[in-house]
Amino acid sequence: MEAVVQAAIARWVEAFGRMDVEALSGLYTADALFWGSTPTLHRGPDGVKAYFAGLPPMDGAAVYFDDVHFTAAGPDVINVAMTANFSLPGQPTFPMRMTHTLVRDAGEWRIGVHHASRKE
């Protein structure tokens, strides 16, 4: 289970680092629920694309995850809670609480639920 979680995180970090909206959206299930840093609930890969495409330019953005915890909710579902530490050149790191529900979808692990909120 840990290998699945670490691989999912690595894919997300890599796609975010390139701000590759197509790659990011491909990490989510067709019926994904996505709460990002804005008040709008986005749904599915098209919603994920719309969210990331609507963010201001973030040249040089990066993220790393720590304080990662996970538990199986069934044979094909893993709940993950972690801290996502976002950074932009010349600015302080911005920590967010993040949860993902990973779902085995046609043999691939994808994100079925994504939630992010500010970590004070």
BAPA-913316 format. One record per atom (N, C-alpha, C, O): residue number from 1; x, y, z; residue in three letters; atom name. Coordinates in pm, whole numbers. Layout:
BEGIN
- NUM,X,Y,Z,ALA,CA
...
END
This chain:
BEGIN
- 1,83,-119,0,MET,N
- 1,0,0,0,MET,CA
- 1,87,126,0,MET,C
- 1,57,223,-69,MET,O
- 2,194,124,77,GLU,N
- 2,282,241,81,GLU,CA
- 2,339,273,-58,GLU,C
- 2,349,389,-95,GLU,O
- 3,375,169,-133,ALA,N
- 3,430,191,-268,ALA,CA
- 3,326,257,-358,ALA,C
- 3,361,342,-440,ALA,O
- 4,201,219,-345,VAL,N
- 4,93,279,-425,VAL,CA
- 4,81,427,-391,VAL,C
- 4,73,512,-480,VAL,O
- 5,79,458,-262,VAL,N
- 5,65,597,-217,VAL,CA
- 5,184,680,-265,VAL,C
- 5,166,789,-320,VAL,O
- 6,305,630,-245,GLN,N
- 6,424,704,-286,GLN,CA
- 6,428,727,-437,GLN,C
- 6,468,834,-482,GLN,O
- 7,386,627,-514,ALA,N
- 7,382,642,-660,ALA,CA
- 7,279,747,-702,ALA,C
- 7,305,828,-791,ALA,O
- 8,163,747,-637,ALA,N
- 8,60,846,-669,ALA,CA
- 8,109,987,-637,ALA,C
- 8,88,1080,-715,ALA,O
- 9,173,1002,-522,ILE,N
- 9,227,1133,-485,ILE,CA
- 9,334,1177,-586,ILE,C
- 9,334,1292,-629,ILE,O
- 10,422,1087,-622,ALA,N
- 10,530,1121,-717,ALA,CA
- 10,472,1166,-851,ALA,C
- 10,523,1262,-911,ALA,O
- 11,368,1099,-900,ARG,N
- 11,306,1140,-1027,ARG,CA
- 11,247,1281,-1016,ARG,C
- 11,260,1362,-1107,ARG,O
- 12,182,1308,-902,TRP,N
- 12,120,1439,-882,TRP,CA
- 12,226,1548,-875,TRP,C
- 12,212,1652,-939,TRP,O
- 13,331,1524,-798,VAL,N
- 13,440,1621,-783,VAL,CA
- 13,503,1651,-920,VAL,C
- 13,527,1767,-954,VAL,O
- 14,527,1548,-996,GLU,N
- 14,593,1565,-1127,GLU,CA
- 14,504,1645,-1221,GLU,C
- 14,551,1738,-1287,GLU,O
- 15,376,1611,-1230,ALA,N
- 15,285,1681,-1320,ALA,CA
- 15,264,1826,-1275,ALA,C
- 15,258,1917,-1358,ALA,O
- 16,254,1847,-1143,PHE,N
- 16,237,1984,-1092,PHE,CA
- 16,361,2067,-1121,PHE,C
- 16,350,2184,-1159,PHE,O
- 17,478,2010,-1103,GLY,N
- 17,603,2082,-1126,GLY,CA
- 17,616,2133,-1269,GLY,C
- 17,679,2235,-1294,GLY,O
- 18,555,2060,-1363,ARG,N
- 18,555,2103,-1504,ARG,CA
- 18,431,2185,-1536,ARG,C
- 18,418,2239,-1646,ARG,O
- 19,339,2195,-1439,MET,N
- 19,206,2255,-1460,MET,CA
- 19,143,2199,-1586,MET,C
- 19,90,2271,-1670,MET,O
- 20,151,2067,-1596,ASP,N
- 20,95,1993,-1709,ASP,CA
- 20,-50,1959,-1676,ASP,C
- 20,-78,1857,-1612,ASP,O
- 21,-141,2042,-1722,VAL,N
- 21,-283,2028,-1692,VAL,CA
- 21,-336,1895,-1742,VAL,C
- 21,-418,1831,-1675,VAL,O
- 22,-292,1853,-1859,GLU,N
- 22,-337,1723,-1913,GLU,CA
- 22,-292,1608,-1824,GLU,C
- 22,-370,1519,-1793,GLU,O
- 23,-166,1611,-1783,ALA,N
- 23,-114,1504,-1698,ALA,CA
- 23,-184,1506,-1562,ALA,C
- 23,-220,1400,-1510,ALA,O
- 24,-203,1624,-1505,LEU,N
- 24,-273,1633,-1376,LEU,CA
- 24,-414,1577,-1387,LEU,C
- 24,-455,1497,-1303,LEU,O
- 25,-487,1617,-1488,SER,N
- 25,-625,1570,-1501,SER,CA
- 25,-631,1419,-1524,SER,C
- 25,-729,1355,-1485,SER,O
- 26,-529,1362,-1586,GLY,N
- 26,-525,1219,-1610,GLY,CA
- 26,-503,1137,-1484,GLY,C
- 26,-515,1014,-1486,GLY,O
- 27,-471,1203,-1373,LEU,N
- 27,-451,1133,-1246,LEU,CA
- 27,-582,1108,-1172,LEU,C
- 27,-583,1041,-1069,LEU,O
- 28,-693,1162,-1224,TYR,N
- 28,-822,1158,-1156,TYR,CA
- 28,-920,1065,-1227,TYR,C
- 28,-912,1044,-1348,TYR,O
- 29,-1014,1010,-1148,THR,N
- 29,-1118,925,-1204,THR,CA
- 29,-1217,1008,-1285,THR,C
- 29,-1222,1130,-1272,THR,O
- 30,-1294,940,-1368,ALA,N
- 30,-1392,1009,-1452,ALA,CA
- 30,-1497,1083,-1369,ALA,C
- 30,-1553,1183,-1414,ALA,O
- 31,-1524,1034,-1248,ASP,N
- 31,-1625,1097,-1163,ASP,CA
- 31,-1565,1163,-1038,ASP,C
- 31,-1632,1176,-936,ASP,O
- 32,-1439,1202,-1048,ALA,N
- 32,-1368,1260,-933,ALA,CA
- 32,-1437,1386,-880,ALA,C
- 32,-1498,1462,-955,ALA,O
- 33,-1425,1404,-748,LEU,N
- 33,-1468,1527,-682,LEU,CA
- 33,-1341,1600,-641,LEU,C
- 33,-1254,1541,-578,LEU,O
- 34,-1331,1728,-675,PHE,N
- 34,-1207,1803,-656,PHE,CA
- 34,-1236,1937,-589,PHE,C
- 34,-1297,2025,-649,PHE,O
- 35,-1192,1951,-463,TRP,N
- 35,-1193,2080,-394,TRP,CA
- 35,-1049,2128,-391,TRP,C
- 35,-965,2069,-323,TRP,O
- 36,-1020,2233,-462,GLY,N
- 36,-886,2291,-460,GLY,CA
- 36,-882,2411,-367,GLY,C
- 36,-949,2411,-263,GLY,O
- 37,-806,2511,-403,SER,N
- 37,-790,2630,-319,SER,CA
- 37,-895,2737,-349,SER,C
- 37,-888,2847,-294,SER,O
- 38,-989,2706,-433,THR,N
- 38,-1097,2799,-466,THR,CA
- 38,-1229,2742,-412,THR,C
- 38,-1235,2624,-379,THR,O
- 39,-1333,2824,-403,PRO,N
- 39,-1459,2775,-343,PRO,CA
- 39,-1544,2685,-433,PRO,C
- 39,-1649,2639,-390,PRO,O
- 40,-1502,2660,-554,THR,N
- 40,-1581,2582,-649,THR,CA
- 40,-1545,2434,-644,THR,C
- 40,-1427,2398,-647,THR,O
- 41,-1647,2348,-636,LEU,N
- 41,-1626,2204,-648,LEU,CA
- 41,-1615,2170,-796,LEU,C
- 41,-1703,2204,-875,LEU,O
- 42,-1506,2104,-832,HIS,N
- 42,-1486,2062,-971,HIS,CA
- 42,-1510,1912,-979,HIS,C
- 42,-1490,1840,-881,HIS,O
- 43,-1553,1865,-1096,ARG,N
- 43,-1586,1724,-1113,ARG,CA
- 43,-1513,1666,-1235,ARG,C
- 43,-1510,1726,-1342,ARG,O
- 44,-1456,1549,-1215,GLY,N
- 44,-1394,1474,-1323,GLY,CA
- 44,-1271,1544,-1381,GLY,C
- 44,-1236,1654,-1340,GLY,O
- 45,-1207,1477,-1476,PRO,N
- 45,-1085,1534,-1537,PRO,CA
- 45,-1106,1671,-1600,PRO,C
- 45,-1017,1756,-1594,PRO,O
- 46,-1222,1695,-1661,ASP,N
- 46,-1246,1827,-1721,ASP,CA
- 46,-1252,1936,-1613,ASP,C
- 46,-1205,2047,-1635,ASP,O
- 47,-1309,1903,-1498,GLY,N
- 47,-1312,1999,-1388,GLY,CA
- 47,-1173,2026,-1333,GLY,C
- 47,-1140,2139,-1299,GLY,O
- 48,-1091,1920,-1325,VAL,N
- 48,-952,1937,-1280,VAL,CA
- 48,-877,2026,-1377,VAL,C
- 48,-802,2114,-1335,VAL,O
- 49,-896,2004,-1507,LYS,N
- 49,-832,2089,-1608,LYS,CA
- 49,-874,2234,-1589,LYS,C
- 49,-791,2325,-1590,LYS,O
- 50,-1005,2256,-1571,ALA,N
- 50,-1056,2393,-1556,ALA,CA
- 50,-996,2459,-1432,ALA,C
- 50,-961,2577,-1436,ALA,O
- 51,-983,2384,-1323,TYR,N
- 51,-925,2440,-1201,TYR,CA
- 51,-781,2486,-1226,TYR,C
- 51,-748,2602,-1201,TYR,O
- 52,-697,2395,-1275,PHE,N
- 52,-556,2430,-1293,PHE,CA
- 52,-536,2535,-1403,PHE,C
- 52,-447,2619,-1391,PHE,O
- 53,-617,2531,-1508,ALA,N
- 53,-606,2631,-1614,ALA,CA
- 53,-648,2769,-1564,ALA,C
- 53,-603,2870,-1617,ALA,O
- 54,-732,2774,-1460,GLY,N
- 54,-780,2900,-1407,GLY,CA
- 54,-691,2963,-1302,GLY,C
- 54,-717,3075,-1258,GLY,O
- 55,-586,2894,-1262,LEU,N
- 55,-494,2950,-1163,LEU,CA
- 55,-405,3056,-1226,LEU,C
- 55,-379,3051,-1347,LEU,O
- 56,-357,3152,-1147,PRO,N
- 56,-264,3250,-1203,PRO,CA
- 56,-134,3180,-1245,PRO,C
- 56,-106,3070,-1199,PRO,O
- 57,-56,3244,-1333,PRO,N
- 57,71,3184,-1374,PRO,CA
- 57,158,3152,-1252,PRO,C
- 57,168,3231,-1159,PRO,O
- 58,220,3035,-1255,MET,N
- 58,303,2992,-1143,MET,CA
- 58,436,2937,-1194,MET,C
- 58,470,2821,-1168,MET,O
- 59,510,3020,-1266,ASP,N
- 59,640,2977,-1317,ASP,CA
- 59,731,2936,-1202,ASP,C
- 59,748,3011,-1106,ASP,O
- 60,789,2818,-1213,GLY,N
- 60,881,2770,-1110,GLY,CA
- 60,813,2712,-988,GLY,C
- 60,879,2687,-887,GLY,O
- 61,681,2691,-995,ALA,N
- 61,610,2634,-880,ALA,CA
- 61,658,2493,-852,ALA,C
- 61,695,2419,-943,ALA,O
- 62,657,2458,-725,ALA,N
- 62,696,2323,-684,ALA,CA
- 62,611,2285,-563,ALA,C
- 62,550,2370,-498,ALA,O
- 63,608,2157,-535,VAL,N
- 63,536,2107,-418,VAL,CA
- 63,611,1986,-364,VAL,C
- 63,667,1907,-440,VAL,O
- 64,611,1972,-233,TYR,N
- 64,655,1848,-172,TYR,CA
- 64,556,1813,-62,TYR,C
- 64,497,1901,1,TYR,O
- 65,541,1685,-39,PHE,N
- 65,446,1635,60,PHE,CA
- 65,521,1580,180,PHE,C
- 65,625,1516,166,PHE,O
- 66,467,1606,298,ASP,N
- 66,519,1542,418,ASP,CA
- 66,402,1508,510,ASP,C
- 66,286,1535,477,ASP,O
- 67,433,1451,624,ASP,N
- 67,331,1411,720,ASP,CA
- 67,222,1327,651,ASP,C
- 67,103,1351,671,ASP,O
- 68,265,1230,571,VAL,N
- 68,174,1146,491,VAL,CA
- 68,124,1031,576,VAL,C
- 68,202,957,636,VAL,O
- 69,-8,1016,580,HIS,N
- 69,-74,906,652,HIS,CA
- 69,-175,843,557,HIS,C
- 69,-236,912,476,HIS,O
- 70,-193,712,566,PHE,N
- 70,-287,646,477,PHE,CA
- 70,-346,523,544,PHE,C
- 70,-289,465,636,PHE,O
- 71,-463,486,493,THR,N
- 71,-532,367,543,THR,CA
- 71,-617,310,430,THR,C
- 71,-673,383,349,THR,O
- 72,-625,178,426,ALA,N
- 72,-709,112,326,ALA,CA
- 72,-855,124,367,ALA,C
- 72,-888,100,483,ALA,O
- 73,-939,160,275,ALA,N
- 73,-1083,163,299,ALA,CA
- 73,-1150,45,230,ALA,C
- 73,-1273,32,234,ALA,O
- 74,-1072,-39,169,GLY,N
- 74,-1118,-157,96,GLY,CA
- 74,-1005,-202,6,GLY,C
- 74,-900,-138,4,GLY,O
- 75,-1024,-310,-68,PRO,N
- 75,-915,-360,-151,PRO,CA
- 75,-877,-266,-266,PRO,C
- 75,-766,-275,-319,PRO,O
- 76,-967,-179,-304,ASP,N
- 76,-943,-90,-418,ASP,CA
- 76,-954,58,-381,ASP,C
- 76,-972,143,-469,ASP,O
- 77,-944,89,-251,VAL,N
- 77,-958,228,-205,VAL,CA
- 77,-857,254,-93,VAL,C
- 77,-848,178,3,VAL,O
- 78,-782,363,-107,ILE,N
- 78,-688,406,-4,ILE,CA
- 78,-713,553,25,ILE,C
- 78,-715,636,-66,ILE,O
- 79,-733,585,153,ASN,N
- 79,-747,725,196,ASN,CA
- 79,-610,777,238,ASN,C
- 79,-538,711,313,ASN,O
- 80,-576,896,190,VAL,N
- 80,-445,955,219,VAL,CA
- 80,-467,1096,275,VAL,C
- 80,-542,1176,218,VAL,O
- 81,-400,1125,387,ALA,N
- 81,-400,1260,445,ALA,CA
- 81,-255,1304,453,ALA,C
- 81,-169,1227,496,ALA,O
- 82,-225,1428,414,MET,N
- 82,-87,1474,408,MET,CA
- 82,-83,1626,410,MET,C
- 82,-186,1693,401,MET,O
- 83,38,1679,422,THR,N
- 83,59,1822,406,THR,CA
- 83,129,1844,272,THR,C
- 83,232,1784,244,THR,O
- 84,71,1931,191,ALA,N
- 84,130,1971,63,ALA,CA
- 84,195,2106,85,ALA,C
- 84,129,2202,124,ALA,O
- 85,324,2114,59,ASN,N
- 85,400,2237,78,ASN,CA
- 85,432,2297,-59,ASN,C
- 85,521,2249,-130,ASN,O
- 86,358,2401,-95,PHE,N
- 86,373,2465,-226,PHE,CA
- 86,473,2580,-216,PHE,C
- 86,479,2649,-114,PHE,O
- 87,550,2599,-322,SER,N
- 87,643,2711,-323,SER,CA
- 87,652,2771,-462,SER,C
- 87,635,2705,-564,SER,O
- 88,680,2901,-462,LEU,N
- 88,711,2978,-582,LEU,CA
- 88,844,3047,-557,LEU,C
- 88,874,3082,-443,LEU,O
- 89,924,3067,-661,PRO,N
- 89,1054,3133,-642,PRO,CA
- 89,1038,3266,-569,PRO,C
- 89,953,3348,-604,PRO,O
- 90,1121,3286,-466,GLY,N
- 90,1123,3411,-393,GLY,CA
- 90,1011,3431,-293,GLY,C
- 90,1000,3537,-232,GLY,O
- 91,927,3329,-274,GLN,N
- 91,816,3341,-180,GLN,CA
- 91,826,3230,-76,GLN,C
- 91,885,3125,-102,GLN,O
- 92,769,3252,42,PRO,N
- 92,773,3147,144,PRO,CA
- 92,687,3027,104,PRO,C
- 92,592,3040,27,PRO,O
- 93,721,2912,158,THR,N
- 93,643,2791,132,THR,CA
- 93,503,2809,190,THR,C
- 93,485,2867,297,THR,O
- 94,404,2758,118,PHE,N
- 94,264,2772,155,PHE,CA
- 94,207,2632,184,PHE,C
- 94,176,2559,90,PHE,O
- 95,193,2594,313,PRO,N
- 95,145,2460,344,PRO,CA
- 95,-7,2449,335,PRO,C
- 95,-80,2540,375,PRO,O
- 96,-54,2338,281,MET,N
- 96,-197,2308,271,MET,CA
- 96,-220,2167,325,MET,C
- 96,-139,2077,305,MET,O
- 97,-333,2150,396,ARG,N
- 97,-377,2015,429,ARG,CA
- 97,-437,1957,302,ARG,C
- 97,-510,2026,232,ARG,O
- 98,-407,1831,272,MET,N
- 98,-461,1771,152,MET,CA
- 98,-500,1627,181,MET,C
- 98,-429,1554,250,MET,O
- 99,-615,1588,127,THR,N
- 99,-656,1448,132,THR,CA
- 99,-686,1402,-10,THR,C
- 99,-741,1476,-92,THR,O
- 100,-649,1279,-35,HIS,N
- 100,-681,1211,-160,HIS,CA
- 100,-744,1077,-126,HIS,C
- 100,-700,1010,-33,HIS,O
- 101,-844,1040,-199,THR,N
- 101,-893,903,-195,THR,CA
- 101,-849,840,-326,THR,C
- 101,-894,878,-434,THR,O
- 102,-760,743,-314,LEU,N
- 102,-710,672,-431,LEU,CA
- 102,-801,553,-458,LEU,C
- 102,-839,480,-367,LEU,O
- 103,-837,536,-584,VAL,N
- 103,-929,430,-625,VAL,CA
- 103,-863,352,-739,VAL,C
- 103,-813,410,-835,VAL,O
- 104,-866,219,-726,ARG,N
- 104,-816,138,-838,ARG,CA
- 104,-922,142,-947,ARG,C
- 104,-1033,94,-927,ARG,O
- 105,-887,198,-1060,ASP,N
- 105,-979,226,-1170,ASP,CA
- 105,-924,160,-1296,ASP,C
- 105,-827,209,-1354,ASP,O
- 106,-986,51,-1338,ALA,N
- 106,-939,-23,-1456,ALA,CA
- 106,-791,-60,-1443,ALA,C
- 106,-715,-50,-1539,ALA,O
- 107,-752,-103,-1323,GLY,N
- 107,-615,-148,-1300,GLY,CA
- 107,-517,-37,-1265,GLY,C
- 107,-402,-67,-1231,GLY,O
- 108,-558,88,-1273,GLU,N
- 108,-472,202,-1242,GLU,CA
- 108,-522,270,-1115,GLU,C
- 108,-643,277,-1092,GLU,O
- 109,-429,319,-1033,TRP,N
- 109,-468,396,-916,TRP,CA
- 109,-486,541,-955,TRP,C
- 109,-392,606,-1003,TRP,O
- 110,-607,593,-935,ARG,N
- 110,-639,732,-968,ARG,CA
- 110,-701,798,-845,ARG,C
- 110,-741,732,-749,ARG,O
- 111,-708,929,-851,ILE,N
- 111,-765,1006,-741,ILE,CA
- 111,-915,1021,-764,ILE,C
- 111,-958,1076,-866,ILE,O
- 112,-993,973,-669,GLY,N
- 112,-1139,984,-679,GLY,CA
- 112,-1193,1104,-603,GLY,C
- 112,-1296,1160,-640,GLY,O
- 113,-1122,1143,-496,VAL,N
- 113,-1160,1261,-418,VAL,CA
- 113,-1032,1336,-382,VAL,C
- 113,-934,1276,-338,VAL,O
- 114,-1035,1467,-401,HIS,N
- 114,-922,1556,-370,HIS,CA
- 114,-978,1671,-289,HIS,C
- 114,-1076,1734,-328,HIS,O
- 115,-915,1697,-175,HIS,N
- 115,-957,1811,-94,HIS,CA
- 115,-832,1881,-42,HIS,C
- 115,-740,1817,8,HIS,O
- 116,-830,2013,-55,ALA,N
- 116,-718,2094,-4,ALA,CA
- 116,-775,2209,77,ALA,C
- 116,-877,2269,41,ALA,O
- 117,-708,2239,188,SER,N
- 117,-746,2355,269,SER,CA
- 117,-621,2413,333,SER,C
- 117,-523,2343,356,SER,O
- 118,-628,2542,362,ARG,N
- 118,-512,2611,421,ARG,CA
- 118,-475,2549,553,ARG,C
- 118,-561,2512,633,ARG,O
- 119,-347,2539,575,LYS,N
- 119,-296,2493,704,LYS,CA
- 119,-241,2615,775,LYS,C
- 119,-139,2671,734,LYS,O
- 120,-306,2655,880,GLU,N
- 120,-266,2776,952,GLU,CA
- 120,-141,2751,1033,GLU,C
- 120,-92,2841,1100,GLU,O
END
